[in-house]
Amino acid sequence: MIARLSGALAEVAADHAVIDVAGVGYLVQASSRTLSAIGPVGGSVMIFTELQVREDSMTLFGFGSAAERDWFRLLTGVQGVGGRVALAILSALSAEELQRAVASGDKAMVARANGVGPKLAERIVRELKDKVGGIALGPSVPAVSTPASGAAQDAVSALTHLGFRPAEASAAVAAANDELGAGATLDALVRLALKKAAR
């Protein structure tokens, strides 16, 4: 399972990006929302991913936040929603907007996405309404850009090496960074992030 990619942004197209990781170019399908926020070609990026394996293909999908990836997983669990339709929905609605639409039963809002008719929108809202209430979606803090602070980036790496999932590590370090401020040392960030992740 490929959970995330960190590397240089080699190419951006209308529906995908290519990320160079140690000389290997990974083609990642992504929402227009993620592609517009991913940054300039040649820049460093970190992107959350989900690998879908089918009989005839393997497709890597990329997301700007853990919340967007969580929604992709929920959406593709609904009958009739494949990866491309899920990306179309995530292009039309942010994770927060989608959460509100599903919670309030607003199928018209979901139907704004390309390729989503009224019946499919109704099924999405109906099937996900109960699931969304009981799921702790990942943080919607964008992850496509490398953190400005090198210490924060190193702290996320340290936590993932300790066995934390990337989304958990990013969330804990972001919370620690907010509390400690921009000049926080790596040691202080890791200590506080570990405390926050353990809660």
Secondary structure, DSSP 8 states (H G I E B T S, - for coil): ---EEEEEEEEE-SSEEEEEETTEEEEEEE-HHHHHHS--TTSEEEEEEEEEE-SS-EEEEEESSHHHHHHHHHHHTSTT--HHHHHHHHHHS-HHHHHHHHHHT-HHHHTTSTT--HHHHHHHHHHHHHHHHT---------SB--S-HHHHHHHHHHHHTT--HHHHHHHHHHHHHHH-TT--HHHHHHHHHHHHH-
